[in-house]
Amino acid sequence: MSAALDPVDWLLFSLSRAFRSPLAVFVQIQGCVICLTLAIGWAFAAYVRNREINRMKDAMKCGNSFAFLCHDINELEHTNQVNLPRVTVVMPLKGFGEHNLHNWKSQITSLYGGPLEFLFVVESTEDPAYHAVSRLIRDFKDDVDAKIILAGLSTTCSQKIHNQLVGVERMHKDTKYVLFLDDDVRLHPGSIGALTAEMEKNPEIFIQTGYPLDLPSGSLGSYCIYEYHMPCSMGFATGGKTFFLWGGCMM
C-alpha cells in the first residue's frame, strides 16, 4: 500500500515546493490583493446602493411617492416641468432578439416631463428590427414622439456609429441634449430625467455615461457576462466621475 502511495506523495511534495517558490508566493499575494480589492469595492458599491434605497424609502414615508424619480417632489410641479430642455434619444438597431421589444417599450415610456423624441435608426427595411419597431411606434403613436430612420449602409465606420450620426443629423433642431442608447438596454423610467438634471446642474459636464446592471438569466453565459461587468460597475456605483465611457448609454 505504501509503495502505491509513493507517486502521490512525490507529486504533493513537488507541488508544495513549487508553491513555496518566490514567484509562486508573489502570484498568491497578488491574487489575494486583487480579490480583497474587488471585495472592498463590491461592499462599498452595495453600501451606496442601500443608502440610496433607504433614502427613497424615507422620502416615501414623508409623502414623496415619486422618490424613485426625484428626491424633491416639488421638481415634478408643472412650473418646473415646462422649463425642462428638449432631449432626443437615438437608438441604433440591428436585428431582433428575445427581449428587444420589452427593452424598447421601457425606453419610450420614460417619465421625463420635458420635450422628448425617440429616433430608432436601422440600416434598411431588410433589418428584422425595422418591422418590429414600426409596429411598436404605431401602438404608441398617440403617446410618444417616435420615428424610425433608415441610415443606409456604412462605408467609413461601424454601422452602429453611422446610425448614431444619422440620428443626430435628423434630430429636432431645438434639441439640447442627445442620449445614445443600445437596443438591449432596459431603461429605468427616471433615467432620462436624472441624466438631464445632472447636466443642467453642472454645465461644465461634457458627457455623461451609465453602466448596465446585469440580471443573469440562469445560463452559464449570462453569469460570465455578469462576472465580467461586476468589477467595471463598481466605479459607477461609488463615484461621480470616471475615465470610462460606455457606448450603451451616453448623453
ZADO-1210 file (C-alpha; in nm, 4 decimals, padded with zeros to 6 digits):
<atoms>
<atom x="00.0000" y="00.0000" z="00.0000" code="MET" pos="1"/>
<atom x="00.2824" y="00.2390" z="00.0890" code="SER" pos="2"/>
<atom x="00.4545" y="00.1735" z="-00.2435" code="ALA" pos="3"/>
<atom x="00.1339" y="00.2668" z="-00.4284" code="ALA" pos="4"/>
<atom x="00.1190" y="00.5981" z="-00.2445" code="LEU" pos="5"/>
<atom x="00.4768" y="00.6945" z="-00.3186" code="ASP" pos="6"/>
<atom x="00.3987" y="00.8637" z="-00.6556" code="PRO" pos="7"/>
<atom x="00.1161" y="01.0594" z="-00.4941" code="VAL" pos="8"/>
<atom x="00.3380" y="01.1648" z="-00.2060" code="ASP" pos="9"/>
<atom x="00.6077" y="01.2644" z="-00.4500" code="TRP" pos="10"/>
<atom x="00.3595" y="01.4744" z="-00.6501" code="LEU" pos="11"/>
<atom x="00.2321" y="01.6509" z="-00.3387" code="LEU" pos="12"/>
<atom x="00.5858" y="01.7145" z="-00.2206" code="PHE" pos="13"/>
<atom x="00.6813" y="01.8622" z="-00.5595" code="SER" pos="14"/>
<atom x="00.3748" y="02.0857" z="-00.5624" code="LEU" pos="15"/>
<atom x="00.4430" y="02.2092" z="-00.2102" code="SER" pos="16"/>
<atom x="00.7974" y="02.3024" z="-00.3099" code="ARG" pos="17"/>
<atom x="00.6723" y="02.4790" z="-00.6234" code="ALA" pos="18"/>
<atom x="00.4131" y="02.6792" z="-00.4301" code="PHE" pos="19"/>
<atom x="00.6821" y="02.7929" z="-00.1853" code="ARG" pos="20"/>
<atom x="00.8999" y="02.9431" z="-00.4558" code="SER" pos="21"/>
<atom x="00.9348" y="03.3256" z="-00.4598" code="PRO" pos="22"/>
<atom x="00.7414" y="03.3536" z="-00.7868" code="LEU" pos="23"/>
<atom x="00.4542" y="03.1381" z="-00.6603" code="ALA" pos="24"/>
<atom x="00.4348" y="03.3337" z="-00.3345" code="VAL" pos="25"/>
<atom x="00.4282" y="03.6601" z="-00.5300" code="PHE" pos="26"/>
<atom x="00.1443" y="03.5339" z="-00.7521" code="VAL" pos="27"/>
<atom x="-00.0545" y="03.4186" z="-00.4487" code="GLN" pos="28"/>
<atom x="-00.0091" y="03.7514" z="-00.2704" code="ILE" pos="29"/>
<atom x="-00.1061" y="03.9385" z="-00.5853" code="GLN" pos="30"/>
<atom x="-00.4197" y="03.7255" z="-00.6215" code="GLY" pos="31"/>
<atom x="-00.5147" y="03.7873" z="-00.2589" code="CYS" pos="32"/>
<atom x="-00.4690" y="04.1632" z="-00.3019" code="VAL" pos="33"/>
<atom x="-00.6828" y="04.1659" z="-00.6181" code="ILE" pos="34"/>
<atom x="-00.9604" y="03.9619" z="-00.4557" code="CYS" pos="35"/>
<atom x="-00.9515" y="04.1800" z="-00.1439" code="LEU" pos="36"/>
<atom x="-00.9689" y="04.4981" z="-00.3533" code="THR" pos="37"/>
<atom x="-01.2654" y="04.3660" z="-00.5509" code="LEU" pos="38"/>
<atom x="-01.4406" y="04.2561" z="-00.2325" code="ALA" pos="39"/>
<atom x="-01.3964" y="04.6008" z="-00.0755" code="ILE" pos="40"/>
<atom x="-01.5194" y="04.7667" z="-00.3949" code="GLY" pos="41"/>
<atom x="-01.8284" y="04.5469" z="-00.4161" code="TRP" pos="42"/>
<atom x="-01.9030" y="04.6013" z="-00.0476" code="ALA" pos="43"/>
<atom x="-01.8761" y="04.9785" z="-00.0869" code="PHE" pos="44"/>
<atom x="-02.0935" y="04.9704" z="-00.4005" code="ALA" pos="45"/>
<atom x="-02.3555" y="04.7702" z="-00.2103" code="ALA" pos="46"/>
<atom x="-02.3401" y="05.0243" z="00.0734" code="TYR" pos="47"/>
<atom x="-02.4007" y="05.3129" z="-00.1693" code="VAL" pos="48"/>
<atom x="-02.6947" y="05.1329" z="-00.3309" code="ARG" pos="49"/>
<atom x="-02.8506" y="05.0503" z="00.0062" code="ASN" pos="50"/>
<atom x="-02.8062" y="05.4106" z="00.1181" code="ARG" pos="51"/>
<atom x="-02.9912" y="05.5313" z="-00.1904" code="GLU" pos="52"/>
<atom x="-03.2685" y="05.2756" z="-00.1396" code="ILE" pos="53"/>
<atom x="-03.3106" y="05.3825" z="00.2228" code="ASN" pos="54"/>
<atom x="-03.3234" y="05.7456" z="00.1129" code="ARG" pos="55"/>
<atom x="-03.6070" y="05.6606" z="-00.1260" code="MET" pos="56"/>
<atom x="-03.7941" y="05.4714" z="00.1452" code="LYS" pos="57"/>
<atom x="-03.7598" y="05.7628" z="00.3867" code="ASP" pos="58"/>
<atom x="-03.8837" y="06.0058" z="00.1219" code="ALA" pos="59"/>
<atom x="-04.1858" y="05.7844" z="00.0531" code="MET" pos="60"/>
<atom x="-04.2677" y="05.7774" z="00.4242" code="LYS" pos="61"/>
<atom x="-04.2607" y="06.1577" z="00.4194" code="CYS" pos="62"/>
<atom x="-04.5150" y="06.1678" z="00.1373" code="GLY" pos="63"/>
<atom x="-04.2992" y="06.1642" z="-00.1765" code="ASN" pos="64"/>
<atom x="-04.4487" y="05.8719" z="-00.3678" code="SER" pos="65"/>
<atom x="-04.2242" y="05.9517" z="-00.6642" code="PHE" pos="66"/>
<atom x="-03.8955" y="05.9236" z="-00.4763" code="ALA" pos="67"/>
<atom x="-03.7793" y="05.6710" z="-00.7358" code="PHE" pos="68"/>
<atom x="-03.7838" y="05.9592" z="-00.9865" code="LEU" pos="69"/>
<atom x="-03.6521" y="06.2531" z="-00.7831" code="CYS" pos="70"/>
<atom x="-03.5696" y="06.3359" z="-00.4237" code="HIS" pos="71"/>
<atom x="-03.7690" y="06.6592" z="-00.4205" code="ASP" pos="72"/>
<atom x="-04.1326" y="06.6113" z="-00.5218" code="ILE" pos="73"/>
<atom x="-04.1585" y="06.9834" z="-00.5998" code="ASN" pos="74"/>
<atom x="-03.9474" y="06.9185" z="-00.9091" code="GLU" pos="75"/>
<atom x="-04.2490" y="06.7406" z="-01.0595" code="LEU" pos="76"/>
<atom x="-04.4675" y="07.0505" z="-01.0488" code="GLU" pos="77"/>
<atom x="-04.5857" y="07.1812" z="-01.3845" code="HIS" pos="78"/>
<atom x="-04.3964" y="07.5088" z="-01.3477" code="THR" pos="79"/>
<atom x="-04.0702" y="07.3137" z="-01.3322" code="ASN" pos="80"/>
<atom x="-04.1570" y="07.0529" z="-01.5948" code="GLN" pos="81"/>
<atom x="-04.2404" y="07.3059" z="-01.8685" code="VAL" pos="82"/>
<atom x="-03.8897" y="07.4517" z="-01.8425" code="ASN" pos="83"/>
<atom x="-03.7098" y="07.1216" z="-01.8942" code="LEU" pos="84"/>
<atom x="-03.4834" y="07.1101" z="-02.2026" code="PRO" pos="85"/>
<atom x="-03.5616" y="06.9041" z="-02.5107" code="ARG" pos="86"/>
<atom x="-03.3933" y="06.5643" z="-02.5268" code="VAL" pos="87"/>
<atom x="-03.3515" y="06.3366" z="-02.8275" code="THR" pos="88"/>
<atom x="-03.2920" y="05.9667" z="-02.7689" code="VAL" pos="89"/>
<atom x="-03.1050" y="05.7954" z="-03.0539" code="VAL" pos="90"/>
<atom x="-03.1151" y="05.4161" z="-03.0633" code="MET" pos="91"/>
<atom x="-02.9171" y="05.2338" z="-03.3349" code="PRO" pos="92"/>
<atom x="-03.0857" y="04.8998" z="-03.4039" code="LEU" pos="93"/>
<atom x="-02.9680" y="04.5780" z="-03.5625" code="LYS" pos="94"/>
<atom x="-03.1619" y="04.2532" z="-03.5582" code="GLY" pos="95"/>
<atom x="-03.4460" y="04.1500" z="-03.3329" code="PHE" pos="96"/>
<atom x="-03.3897" y="03.9413" z="-03.0203" code="GLY" pos="97"/>
<atom x="-03.5994" y="03.7862" z="-02.7487" code="GLU" pos="98"/>
<atom x="-03.6091" y="04.0859" z="-02.5134" code="HIS" pos="99"/>
<atom x="-03.5739" y="04.3730" z="-02.7614" code="ASN" pos="100"/>
<atom x="-03.9416" y="04.4658" z="-02.7716" code="LEU" pos="101"/>
<atom x="-03.9655" y="04.4854" z="-02.3933" code="HIS" pos="102"/>
<atom x="-03.6465" y="04.6943" z="-02.3815" code="ASN" pos="103"/>
<atom x="-03.7777" y="04.9372" z="-02.6434" code="TRP" pos="104"/>
<atom x="-04.1040" y="04.9784" z="-02.4535" code="LYS" pos="105"/>
<atom x="-03.9121" y="05.0632" z="-02.1364" code="SER" pos="106"/>
<atom x="-03.7199" y="05.3284" z="-02.3301" code="GLN" pos="107"/>
<atom x="-04.0129" y="05.5089" z="-02.4910" code="ILE" pos="108"/>
<atom x="-04.2280" y="05.5028" z="-02.1751" code="THR" pos="109"/>
<atom x="-03.9897" y="05.7293" z="-01.9855" code="SER" pos="110"/>
<atom x="-04.1429" y="05.9609" z="-01.7253" code="LEU" pos="111"/>
<atom x="-03.9309" y="06.2565" z="-01.8337" code="TYR" pos="112"/>
<atom x="-04.1533" y="06.5652" z="-01.8263" code="GLY" pos="113"/>
<atom x="-03.9821" y="06.7768" z="-02.0913" code="GLY" pos="114"/>
<atom x="-03.9971" y="06.7597" z="-02.4727" code="PRO" pos="115"/>
<atom x="-03.8707" y="06.4195" z="-02.5770" code="LEU" pos="116"/>
<atom x="-03.8295" y="06.2415" z="-02.9083" code="GLU" pos="117"/>
<atom x="-03.7101" y="05.8904" z="-02.9890" code="PHE" pos="118"/>
<atom x="-03.5238" y="05.8051" z="-03.3078" code="LEU" pos="119"/>
<atom x="-03.4884" y="05.4362" z="-03.3945" code="PHE" pos="120"/>
<atom x="-03.2174" y="05.4084" z="-03.6600" code="VAL" pos="121"/>
<atom x="-03.1749" y="05.0972" z="-03.8769" code="VAL" pos="122"/>
<atom x="-02.9648" y="05.0250" z="-04.1817" code="GLU" pos="123"/>
<atom x="-03.2546" y="04.9330" z="-04.4115" code="SER" pos="124"/>
<atom x="-03.6017" y="04.7818" z="-04.4243" code="THR" pos="125"/>
<atom x="-03.4358" y="04.4407" z="-04.4590" code="GLU" pos="126"/>
<atom x="-03.3311" y="04.4541" z="-04.0944" code="ASP" pos="127"/>
<atom x="-03.5693" y="04.2433" z="-03.8784" code="PRO" pos="128"/>
<atom x="-03.5798" y="04.5292" z="-03.6274" code="ALA" pos="129"/>
<atom x="-03.7485" y="04.7580" z="-03.8819" code="TYR" pos="130"/>
<atom x="-04.0858" y="04.5821" z="-03.8869" code="HIS" pos="131"/>
<atom x="-04.0865" y="04.5161" z="-03.5112" code="ALA" pos="132"/>
<atom x="-04.0167" y="04.8767" z="-03.4168" code="VAL" pos="133"/>
<atom x="-04.2628" y="05.0013" z="-03.6798" code="SER" pos="134"/>
<atom x="-04.5415" y="04.8107" z="-03.5039" code="ARG" pos="135"/>
<atom x="-04.4261" y="04.9471" z="-03.1690" code="LEU" pos="136"/>
<atom x="-04.4366" y="05.3057" z="-03.2954" code="ILE" pos="137"/>
<atom x="-04.7879" y="05.2536" z="-03.4333" code="ARG" pos="138"/>
<atom x="-04.9042" y="05.1224" z="-03.0950" code="ASP" pos="139"/>
<atom x="-04.7698" y="05.4308" z="-02.9128" code="PHE" pos="140"/>
<atom x="-04.8185" y="05.6925" z="-03.1851" code="LYS" pos="141"/>
<atom x="-05.0622" y="05.8958" z="-02.9723" code="ASP" pos="142"/>
<atom x="-04.8423" y="05.8908" z="-02.6615" code="ASP" pos="143"/>
<atom x="-04.4810" y="05.9415" z="-02.7705" code="VAL" pos="144"/>
<atom x="-04.2864" y="06.1229" z="-03.0405" code="ASP" pos="145"/>
<atom x="-04.1013" y="05.8355" z="-03.2060" code="ALA" pos="146"/>
<atom x="-03.9673" y="05.7854" z="-03.5570" code="LYS" pos="147"/>
<atom x="-03.7809" y="05.5176" z="-03.7462" code="ILE" pos="148"/>
<atom x="-03.4948" y="05.6308" z="-03.9694" code="ILE" pos="149"/>
<atom x="-03.3182" y="05.4440" z="-04.2485" code="LEU" pos="150"/>
<atom x="-02.9467" y="05.5194" z="-04.2272" code="ALA" pos="151"/>
<atom x="-02.8205" y="05.3155" z="-04.5202" code="GLY" pos="152"/>
<atom x="-02.5068" y="05.1033" z="-04.5306" code="LEU" pos="153"/>
<atom x="-02.1999" y="05.2490" z="-04.3621" code="SER" pos="154"/>
<atom x="-01.8855" y="05.2846" z="-04.5731" code="THR" pos="155"/>
<atom x="-01.6494" y="05.4772" z="-04.3433" code="THR" pos="156"/>
<atom x="-01.7133" y="05.3498" z="-03.9887" code="CYS" pos="157"/>
<atom x="-01.9028" y="05.0834" z="-03.7966" code="SER" pos="158"/>
<atom x="-02.2738" y="05.0553" z="-03.8706" code="GLN" pos="159"/>
<atom x="-02.3615" y="05.1473" z="-03.5125" code="LYS" pos="160"/>
<atom x="-02.1666" y="05.4745" z="-03.5202" code="ILE" pos="161"/>
<atom x="-02.3058" y="05.5503" z="-03.8654" code="HIS" pos="162"/>
<atom x="-02.6604" y="05.5035" z="-03.7358" code="ASN" pos="163"/>
<atom x="-02.5874" y="05.7316" z="-03.4403" code="GLN" pos="164"/>
<atom x="-02.4511" y="06.0066" z="-03.6652" code="LEU" pos="165"/>
<atom x="-02.7533" y="05.9867" z="-03.8948" code="VAL" pos="166"/>
<atom x="-02.9788" y="06.0102" z="-03.5898" code="GLY" pos="167"/>
<atom x="-02.8020" y="06.3290" z="-03.4790" code="VAL" pos="168"/>
<atom x="-02.8473" y="06.4758" z="-03.8270" code="GLU" pos="169"/>
<atom x="-03.2224" y="06.4056" z="-03.8177" code="ARG" pos="170"/>
<atom x="-03.2949" y="06.5150" z="-03.4607" code="MET" pos="171"/>
<atom x="-03.5138" y="06.8138" z="-03.3743" code="HIS" pos="172"/>
<atom x="-03.3418" y="07.1487" z="-03.4260" code="LYS" pos="173"/>
<atom x="-03.4257" y="07.2620" z="-03.0714" code="ASP" pos="174"/>
<atom x="-03.2727" y="06.9574" z="-02.9034" code="THR" pos="175"/>
<atom x="-03.0336" y="07.0479" z="-02.6232" code="LYS" pos="176"/>
<atom x="-02.9200" y="06.7010" z="-02.5150" code="TYR" pos="177"/>
<atom x="-02.8768" y="06.3770" z="-02.7094" code="VAL" pos="178"/>
<atom x="-02.8940" y="06.0413" z="-02.5354" code="LEU" pos="179"/>
<atom x="-02.7488" y="05.7397" z="-02.7156" code="PHE" pos="180"/>
<atom x="-02.8875" y="05.4054" z="-02.6001" code="LEU" pos="181"/>
<atom x="-02.8205" y="05.0476" z="-02.7052" code="ASP" pos="182"/>
<atom x="-03.1239" y="04.8497" z="-02.8127" code="ASP" pos="183"/>
<atom x="-03.0663" y="04.5886" z="-02.5391" code="ASP" pos="184"/>
<atom x="-03.0946" y="04.8381" z="-02.2501" code="VAL" pos="185"/>
<atom x="-03.3975" y="04.8141" z="-02.0214" code="ARG" pos="186"/>
<atom x="-03.4317" y="05.1727" z="-01.9061" code="LEU" pos="187"/>
<atom x="-03.5496" y="05.2950" z="-01.5670" code="HIS" pos="188"/>
<atom x="-03.8378" y="05.5457" z="-01.6103" code="PRO" pos="189"/>
<atom x="-03.6384" y="05.8136" z="-01.4296" code="GLY" pos="190"/>
<atom x="-03.3041" y="05.7676" z="-01.6068" code="SER" pos="191"/>
<atom x="-03.3512" y="06.0382" z="-01.8703" code="ILE" pos="192"/>
<atom x="-03.4680" y="06.2864" z="-01.6089" code="GLY" pos="193"/>
<atom x="-03.1756" y="06.2069" z="-01.3785" code="ALA" pos="194"/>
<atom x="-02.9190" y="06.2452" z="-01.6571" code="LEU" pos="195"/>
<atom x="-03.0735" y="06.5708" z="-01.7765" code="THR" pos="196"/>
<atom x="-03.0954" y="06.7137" z="-01.4250" code="ALA" pos="197"/>
<atom x="-02.7257" y="06.6454" z="-01.3689" code="GLU" pos="198"/>
<atom x="-02.6335" y="06.8127" z="-01.6980" code="MET" pos="199"/>
<atom x="-02.8394" y="07.1182" z="-01.6051" code="GLU" pos="200"/>
<atom x="-02.6911" y="07.1290" z="-01.2561" code="LYS" pos="201"/>
<atom x="-02.3300" y="07.1069" z="-01.3785" code="ASN" pos="202"/>
<atom x="-02.2937" y="07.2862" z="-01.7149" code="PRO" pos="203"/>
<atom x="-01.9215" y="07.2043" z="-01.7243" code="GLU" pos="204"/>
<atom x="-02.0027" y="06.8361" z="-01.7832" code="ILE" pos="205"/>
<atom x="-01.9211" y="06.7423" z="-02.1415" code="PHE" pos="206"/>
<atom x="-02.0667" y="06.3920" z="-02.1461" code="ILE" pos="207"/>
<atom x="-02.2410" y="06.1556" z="-01.9084" code="GLN" pos="208"/>
<atom x="-02.2422" y="05.7795" z="-01.9182" code="THR" pos="209"/>
<atom x="-02.4027" y="05.4899" z="-01.7386" code="GLY" pos="210"/>
<atom x="-02.3346" y="05.1224" z="-01.6960" code="TYR" pos="211"/>
<atom x="-02.5622" y="04.8170" z="-01.7099" code="PRO" pos="212"/>
<atom x="-02.6771" y="04.6276" z="-01.4041" code="LEU" pos="213"/>
<atom x="-02.6855" y="04.2740" z="-01.5408" code="ASP" pos="214"/>
<atom x="-02.9555" y="04.0326" z="-01.4313" code="LEU" pos="215"/>
<atom x="-02.8355" y="03.6775" z="-01.5120" code="PRO" pos="216"/>
<atom x="-03.0993" y="03.4669" z="-01.6840" code="SER" pos="217"/>
<atom x="-02.9662" y="03.1429" z="-01.5381" code="GLY" pos="218"/>
<atom x="-02.7421" y="03.0323" z="-01.8236" code="SER" pos="219"/>
<atom x="-02.3666" y="02.9997" z="-01.7862" code="LEU" pos="220"/>
<atom x="-02.3078" y="03.2668" z="-02.0494" code="GLY" pos="221"/>
<atom x="-02.5217" y="03.5244" z="-01.8683" code="SER" pos="222"/>
<atom x="-02.3322" y="03.4635" z="-01.5439" code="TYR" pos="223"/>
<atom x="-01.9996" y="03.5013" z="-01.7261" code="CYS" pos="224"/>
<atom x="-02.1116" y="03.8390" z="-01.8630" code="ILE" pos="225"/>
<atom x="-02.2355" y="03.9362" z="-01.5169" code="TYR" pos="226"/>
<atom x="-01.8985" y="03.8451" z="-01.3631" code="GLU" pos="227"/>
<atom x="-01.7156" y="04.0441" z="-01.6314" code="TYR" pos="228"/>
<atom x="-01.9261" y="04.3564" z="-01.5763" code="HIS" pos="229"/>
<atom x="-01.9175" y="04.3496" z="-01.1968" code="MET" pos="230"/>
<atom x="-01.5648" y="04.4968" z="-01.1500" code="PRO" pos="231"/>
<atom x="-01.6379" y="04.7691" z="-01.4072" code="CYS" pos="232"/>
<atom x="-01.9643" y="04.8647" z="-01.2380" code="SER" pos="233"/>
<atom x="-01.8004" y="04.9488" z="-00.9044" code="MET" pos="234"/>
<atom x="-01.6794" y="05.2873" z="-01.0243" code="GLY" pos="235"/>
<atom x="-02.0267" y="05.3807" z="-01.1460" code="PHE" pos="236"/>
<atom x="-02.1856" y="05.2752" z="-00.8183" code="ALA" pos="237"/>
<atom x="-01.9455" y="05.4619" z="-00.5919" code="THR" pos="238"/>
<atom x="-01.8229" y="05.7746" z="-00.7700" code="GLY" pos="239"/>
<atom x="-01.9457" y="06.0617" z="-00.9813" code="GLY" pos="240"/>
<atom x="-01.6558" y="06.0720" z="-01.2271" code="LYS" pos="241"/>
<atom x="-01.4980" y="05.8052" z="-01.4420" code="THR" pos="242"/>
<atom x="-01.2474" y="05.7785" z="-01.7230" code="PHE" pos="243"/>
<atom x="-01.4509" y="05.5007" z="-01.8812" code="PHE" pos="244"/>
<atom x="-01.7266" y="05.5702" z="-02.1326" code="LEU" pos="245"/>
<atom x="-01.9832" y="05.3010" z="-02.2078" code="TRP" pos="246"/>
<atom x="-02.1308" y="05.3374" z="-02.5546" code="GLY" pos="247"/>
<atom x="-02.4621" y="05.1840" z="-02.4490" code="GLY" pos="248"/>
<atom x="-02.5655" y="05.4947" z="-02.2528" code="CYS" pos="249"/>
<atom x="-02.4157" y="05.8341" z="-02.3372" code="MET" pos="250"/>
<atom x="-02.5632" y="06.1826" z="-02.3024" code="MET" pos="251"/>
</atoms>
